[in-house]
Amino acid sequence: MISRRRRLIAVSVALLGPTQDASAFAPPEHGSSTWSTRQAPPASTSLVSLSAATSDRAPAAQSHKAARRAYARASSSQLIISNKSTKLEPIPVVGYDSEEIGEYYDRRPLEVGWRLNSLSLPLLGWYIGLLLDNFWGVDTREDVQKMRGAQLRMHLVRSGSVALVKSGQALSLRPDLLKNKIWADELGKLVDAVGSFSDVEAMDIMRKELSDLLPRLKGVAPVKNTRTSQKKGRLSKLEKMVRDDPILSLFEFFNDNQAIASASIGQVYKARIRRGAQLEAALGKAEAERWGGKIVAIKVQRPDAAASASLDMYLIRRAAEWLSKFRGGGLPAIADQFGIQLFGELNYIREANNGERFRELYGDWPDVVVPESSF
C-alpha cells in the first residue's frame, strides 16, 4: 500500500535480460510549472522490495518497436497506488521552474552570496593550482593531472551540493567537453564514491516519514530483536534507537543497522519487515500477512539534498547565462534540462510511479521480473 500523503513509498525493481537496454524504455523527463519549495521537499524515503521471484531469461517475444509503441500509449499517465486498485491518471508537471527560482533568489542576495563563496572559494584555490602547474611546466605530467582530478572530485563531494555532484557525473561522460580524460575518469568515481551521511540521521528521517503510523502502534509491544538481545556489552546509540523506537522496530536491519550503499542523492539500507502484532497494528492483518518477513531495500534521501538543489540550480543557471554571452550556444537551456532531471530524481514518489508504470507495461514479458511493491 502506498499513501501519496506519505514520503515513504515503494518502488519496483525490473530485472532485464542481457540483450535489453533499460535506457530505451526509461520514461522521459518532464518540465515543470511549479517549484517544490525548500521547506517541503518531496519524498525522502522509499522502499524497494528485494524478495523477487526469478525466472529463466528466455528471448523476448516482443520487439523493441512494440515496446516503444506500448510505452507511447501510456506515456501520458502515471500510476496512483493504493491498497484497493491501481489506475492510470495524467502525469502532473513536477519540480523545476527556473523563472520562479530566479525570482525567489534575486530577492535574497545575502543567501546567494554566502552560498557562492562557500562553493567558489575551494574551486578558486584549485584553479590557482592549475595556473601554477602551467607556470612551472608540470601540467602535462600524468601524476599531476590525476592529483588535480582527484582534488576537483573531492571539492565537489565536500560542497554537499547534489547539483554539483550530478554535474560532475554528467561531465565524466563527456571528456570531449572537459578535454581531459584523466579528470573525466576521476569524476566518474562520483557515481558511487561520495560517502554516506550519519546512520542515526537516516534512521531519524525514516522515523519521521512513517510517523503517521504511531497512533496505530500505541499500546502494542514491539517484537523482540534477537540480534540486539544476544549482543554482549553496551549497545550503541544507533542500536538503542532501532530497538526502542516503535517505527524502526518494524524492521530488522542488516549490516549492523548501517547503510549498504550510498550515492549522490541518498543511501540504501537492507532490512526485513518483521512479523508480529506490531506490524498487524500498523498495516492491518491482511497487509501484515502479505508483507511480513519480506526483505526490502530502504532508500533514504540525504537531509540537505532538496534544500540545496534550488539555490545551486540558481547559481548554475546564472553562470550559464553569463557564459552564453561570451561563448554563445544554448547553455541556459542545457542548465534547465539538467535542473528538470535533477528535481525529477529528488522526487521519490515520481520514481515509484515510474517503476510501477514499468511494471504495468513490461511486467508480463518472459525475461523481465518486477518484484511486487512493498508499503
N, C-alpha and C positions, 0 to 999 in steps of 0.2 A: 504494500500500500504506500502511495506517495501523496502527501498533502502539499499542495502548492504554497500554502502559507508557511511551511517549514523551509529551512535552508539545509535540512538533512534530507538527501534524496537518494534514489537508487538508480544506477545505470546498468546497462547490459554490456557484456564483452562479446565481441564477434571473433571467432577463430577462422581465419581464411586458409584456404588451400594454398599450396606453394605456387600455383600458377596465377593467382589472383592478386590484384593490386588494390589495396584498400582506398588509396587516394582517388581512384577512378570513381568511387561511389560516395566520397565524402560530401556531405551537404555543403553548399556554398555559403560563404559568409554573407550576412545581410547588413545593410546600413541601418541607421537609427535616427529617429527624430526626437528621441528622449535621452536624457543623460542620467545614468544611475548615480545618485549623489553619494558623496564620501561618507555621509552619516549613515546611509543604509545600503551597504554593499550587497551584491547578490550572493546567492548560495555559497557558503564557505565550507561545507562538508558534504561528501557524497559517499555512498556505499556501493561497492561493486561486488556482486556475488562471484566467488571463486569455485563454488560447488557446481561444476558443469559436467554434463554427460559428454562422453567422447564418442566419436563415430569414425568409420573408415572414410578417408578422404577420396571418394570416387570423383572422376572428372565431372565438372559441372554440366548439367543438361542444358542450361540456358546460356546463351552467348552474352557478351558484354553489351552488345547493342540492345538486346532485350532488357537487360538490367537497367540501362540508362533510360529506356522508354518507360519502364516501371517507375523509376525514380522521378521522371518528369511529370508523371501523372499525380504523384503525391508531394511534389516539391513545394507546393503552396500550403502545406498543412503540417501540423505538429501534433504529437500525442499528448493528451491530457490523461494522466493515470490516476486511477482510484481503485478501491478495493472491490468495486462492482463491475465496472466496464472500462473499455478503452475506446475513445472516439477521436476522430480527426477534426482539428479546427485550424483556422488560418494562423500562420506564423505571425507573431507580433514583431514589430520593429523594436530592436533592443539596443541598449547600451550607449553607443558613442555618438556625440554630436559636437563637432569641432567649433561651431559658432557659439553654442551655449557655454562650452568650456572656456572659449576665448573671452566672452563677455564676463564670465564669473571671475576669472583670474586677472583680467585687465583692471579690475577694481581692487585688487589685493597685491599691490607691488611689493610690500614688505615680505609677504609669504613667498612670492615668486623669487625675490632677490635672495632670501635665505636659502631656498632650495637650490637655486642656481649656483650659489657659492659652494654649497656642500657637495654638489656634483662636479663642478667645473675645476675647482682648485686641485684635486688629485690628478685630474686629466691634464691640467696645465703643467704640473710637475712632470708628468710622463712625457708630454710633448717637448719640454725643455731638454729632457734626457735624449730624445731623438735628435734635436739640434746639436747637442754636444757630441753624440756619436758621429754625426756628419762632420763636425769640426775636427775631431781627432782622427777621422778616416777609418773608423771601425764599424761603420754602419752596414757594410756588406758582409761582415762575419756572421756565420750561421748561429754561433752560440749567443752573440749579442742580439740577433733577431729573435731567437727563442726566448731570451730573457725579457725583451720588450713586449713580446706577445703574451707571455705569462703575466707580466705586470698589468697590461691592459685588461686581461681577463679578471684578475683579482680586483682591480679598481671597479669593474662593473659589478662583481659579486658584493663587495663591501658597500657599494652605494645603497643596497637594499631596494633598488628600483627594478620592479618587474619589467617595466618598459625598456630600460637599458639592457637588461639581461636578454630579453627577447630580441632586441635589436642586434646584439652581439651574435645570437644564434642565427639570425637571418643573414648577417654578413659572413658568417662562416661558410654559408652555402654559395657565396658569391666572391670567390677570390679575385675575380676579374675587377670587381669594384674596389676591393682592398688593395689590389696589386701587390699582394704579399701572401704567398701560400702558407708560409710558416705561421703568420698571425692567424690566418683562417683556420689552420689546424688547432691552434690554441683556443680560439673562440668556440670551436666545435665541442670543446670539453664542457661548455656551459650547459649542454643538454642534460648532463647528469652529475655535474661536479660543482654544485652551487652551495652545498652544505645544508644542514637541516636546522630548524628552529627548535626551541625548547619543547620537550615532550610534555612537560607539565602544562605549558601554554596550549599545546594542541589538545590535551585532554579537557582543559577548561573550555575550549571552543566547542568540542563535542557535547559537553555537558550543557552549555547554553543553547546550542542548536536544538537539543532534544528536551529542553526544559518544559515543553507543553505536556510531556508525559508524567511529570511529577505528581499532579493531583491524583492520577490513577494508581500511583505507587505508594501512597500514604498508607501506613499500617501493614505493608507487605514486607516480610523479612527477606533480604537478599539471599540468593543462593550462595552457599559457602564456596569460596575459591580454593580448590585443593592445592593448587600450586603455591599460593601465598601461605596457606596454613601449614604446609610441610617445610617451608623455608626456615632455616635456623638463623638466629641472630636478629638484629634490628631491621625493620623494614624501611625502605627509602620513602621520601615524601611522595614520589610518584606511585609506589606500590600501595601506600596507605590511601592515597587519593582514589585509586581504582577500586580498592577493596571496600571503602566506606561510602562511596557515592552511589546513590540508588540508580542513577542513569548509567554510569560507567560499568557498574557491576552486572549489567545486562550482557556484557561482552567478556569473553576470556581471551585476552590479548596474547599473541605470540611474541617472541623476541624480547622477553622481559619488559613488555609494555612500551617498547621503543619502536620508532619508525623503521620499516624495512627498505624504504626508498624515498628519495626526495628529488624535487625538480624546482624549476624557477617559480612556479605558482603555488605549489603545495607539496605535501608529503603523504605517504601512504602507510597505514597500519594494517596488519593482518590479525583477524580475530575470529572467534567462533561465537555465534549467538547462543547464549546459554538457555537451556530448557528450565522450566520450573514455574512456580506460582507468580514470580515476579514478571516474567515475560507474558504470561496469560493476562495479568492485570494491565499491562501496558498495551497489548495488541488485541486482546480477546482470544478466546480459546482456539477458534479456527485458525487465525493467523499465526498464533504461537505454535500450533501443531505443524503448520506449513513451513515456518522459518526456523524453529528451534533446532539447534545442532548444526546449522549451516555455517560454512566458513565464508567470510566476507573480507573484502579489502575496503578500508575506510580512508577516503581521500579528504584531507583537511587543507584548506587554503591558508596560506601564510597570513598572519593577522594584519600585516601592513600592505598587502598586495593591492586590494581595492582602493585603499586610502591614498596611495601614492600614484596610482595609474593615471588619474585625470590630470594632476599637476604636471607629471612628467610628460604626458602627451601634449600638454600646452607648450612646454619648453621645446619639445621635438618639432612641433609644427611651426612655432615661431622661428626656430633655426632653419627649417626647410624653406620658409617664406623669404628669409634673409639671403640664403644661399642661392635661391632661384633667381634673384635679381642680378647675380653675377654670372651664374652658370646656365641659366635658362632651364628648360625642361619642366616637367610636372612634379617637382619634389613635394609640394604641399599635398597633391593628390595621392602620392605614394605614402606620405605620412598618414593621411586619412584612412587609406586602406589598411595600413598597419594598425591604426587605432581601432578600427572596426573588428579586426581579427583578435586583437588583444582583449577588448571588452567582451567579445564573444567567449573567449577562453576563460574569463573570470566568472562567467555565469554558469554555475554548475547545474542549475535547473535546465538550462538550454542543452547542456551536454547530455543530461539524462534523456531529454526528449529526443535528441538526435540518435542516441543509442537505441531507444525504443522504436524510433522510426525505421532504423536499420533492421531491427528485429522483425517488424511488420513486413518489410519489403523483401528481405532475403533470408529470414529465419527458416524457411522451408526448403532451402537449397540443400542438396545431399551432402555438400562438402563444407557447409557453414554451420557452426554450432554457436548459438547465442544463449548463454545462461539466463535463467529466469531472474527478473529483478527482485531485489530484496526490498525492505521497507525503508 
